[in-house]
Amino acid sequence: MTSTETDFPADVRGSVLRRGDDGLPDGVVGFQTADPHRPDVVVSALDADDVVAAVRHAAAHHLPVAVTATGHGHMTGLAGGVLVATGRMRGVSVDPASRVARVEAGARSADLVAAAAGHGLAPVSGSFPGVGVVGYTLGGGLGLLGRESGWASDRLREVEIVTADGVLRRVGPGDELFAALRGGRPAVGVVTAVSVGLVPLGPVVGGGLFLDAADADRVLPVVRRVGEAAPESLGVSVGVIPIPDLEGVPAPIRGRTVLHVRLVDTDGAAAREAEAALRAVSPVLLGGLRELPWTESGSIFAEPEVPHAYEGMNVLVSSLSDAALDAVVAAARSASVGCVVDVRRLGGALSRPADGPDAVSFREAGWIVRVLSSRGEVPDAEMRAAHAAVLAPVAEVTLGRMAGFVYGGAPVSDEELYAPSVRALLARVREAVDPRGMFGG
């Protein structure tokens, strides 16, 4: 690397850190700590102009570029080149009349939820408040209320993106780049902001119920039956979680493997009925349902907020039988590596077409089955073999995988992630917008 390659324009408002500078790790490591970026330069952008300067510099010197915000879905680290960090761009503005929010690249779900709540509105947000809005939306965005409101990408209205030529573009319906960004998350530029539609939303009924996994033979059929019969207002999922025996963990679940059944309902009646059915077959160790504002929706899954190294895989399935669900859970419980499993009901509005061309594939899926493990405790090959065993019981009904839930270095092909028509769309967009593969293609 020559000195010319690191001489950025003097008018960059954010920080420019080079390899070896103090503070560089803070701009590199996000929520996902596995395989961190190893760039020559990190540009911590304050605005779109900083992003334009970074991309133009990289283009002039034929350097690869990667982008990071929260780092939640980070997969493969950049070796050399320029890393554009957008985590300081957290502006959110809401237009209550049009029910549209403009969200900058580094804003987190909690930022958008809080801004929208003041107007009685909400985004189609997911289970974790700390995830970045842009990455979540461009990956499709499976929301807690997705069965009623669809995919988050269905409500994408406009994208502001700096492409490989260093031009800031605003793209919307009618543009193939926009269609690709609606669920395809193509690596063809740096998104600086998105505009997303919001939905009217008041308090919901939701929560998680921790049940002993020893009662799986009674609990799982109830979960599956509730999911199959659920109205679109009801979100249903079940997690299999090995809880460590550590001080600070609530005593009722400490050291147990538990089933964590998550329910959220805009109406309330179906969730209450489901809770009663679960309590009838197994004692609830901890948790329950309550009425809560959407600003507290992160409490439903109560996912860990501490950055760590992890890898995860998933499958989208057309159907789910009692026997298959039981086998998935049994494989997770008997695995040689700790496996966290999440099985969510899809369908409803998630199965309906978007209001224009998009890149979400396999909308016909009825369920998604996910498995995740912390990295570093066992060899990758052993972990991946355990994940394959967990997903094997649903192999015959697997349609594909969701890109937004492939974590770490797990190997996956475009054929598994996208339908043929979407793969063709993404290829056309990459050739048109980033023909040299500056962003990794």
Secondary structure as GFF3:
##gff-version 3
##sequence-region A 1 441
A	DSSP	three_ten_helix	3	6	.	.	.	ID=ss1
A	DSSP	beta_strand	15	18	.	.	.	ID=ss2
A	DSSP	three_ten_helix	24	27	.	.	.	ID=ss3
A	DSSP	beta_strand	41	44	.	.	.	ID=ss4
A	DSSP	alpha_helix	48	60	.	.	.	ID=ss5
A	DSSP	beta_strand	65	68	.	.	.	ID=ss6
A	DSSP	beta_strand	82	85	.	.	.	ID=ss7
A	DSSP	beta_strand	92	95	.	.	.	ID=ss8
A	DSSP	beta_strand	100	104	.	.	.	ID=ss9
A	DSSP	alpha_helix	109	117	.	.	.	ID=ss10
A	DSSP	beta_strand	121	122	.	.	.	ID=ss11
A	DSSP	alpha_helix	133	138	.	.	.	ID=ss12
A	DSSP	alpha_helix	146	149	.	.	.	ID=ss13
A	DSSP	three_ten_helix	152	155	.	.	.	ID=ss14
A	DSSP	beta_strand	156	163	.	.	.	ID=ss15
A	DSSP	beta_strand	168	171	.	.	.	ID=ss16
A	DSSP	alpha_helix	176	181	.	.	.	ID=ss17
A	DSSP	beta_strand	189	197	.	.	.	ID=ss18
A	DSSP	beta_strand	199	200	.	.	.	ID=ss19
A	DSSP	beta_strand	204	212	.	.	.	ID=ss20
A	DSSP	three_ten_helix	213	215	.	.	.	ID=ss21
A	DSSP	alpha_helix	216	229	.	.	.	ID=ss22
A	DSSP	beta_strand	234	242	.	.	.	ID=ss23
A	DSSP	beta_strand	257	265	.	.	.	ID=ss24
A	DSSP	alpha_helix	269	279	.	.	.	ID=ss25
A	DSSP	beta_strand	284	287	.	.	.	ID=ss26
A	DSSP	beta_strand	290	292	.	.	.	ID=ss27
A	DSSP	three_ten_helix	294	299	.	.	.	ID=ss28
A	DSSP	beta_strand	310	317	.	.	.	ID=ss29
A	DSSP	alpha_helix	322	334	.	.	.	ID=ss30
A	DSSP	beta_strand	340	345	.	.	.	ID=ss31
A	DSSP	three_ten_helix	348	351	.	.	.	ID=ss32
A	DSSP	beta_strand	367	374	.	.	.	ID=ss33
A	DSSP	alpha_helix	380	391	.	.	.	ID=ss34
A	DSSP	three_ten_helix	392	397	.	.	.	ID=ss35
A	DSSP	beta_strand	398	400	.	.	.	ID=ss36
A	DSSP	three_ten_helix	403	405	.	.	.	ID=ss37
A	DSSP	alpha_helix	414	417	.	.	.	ID=ss38
A	DSSP	alpha_helix	420	433	.	.	.	ID=ss39
###
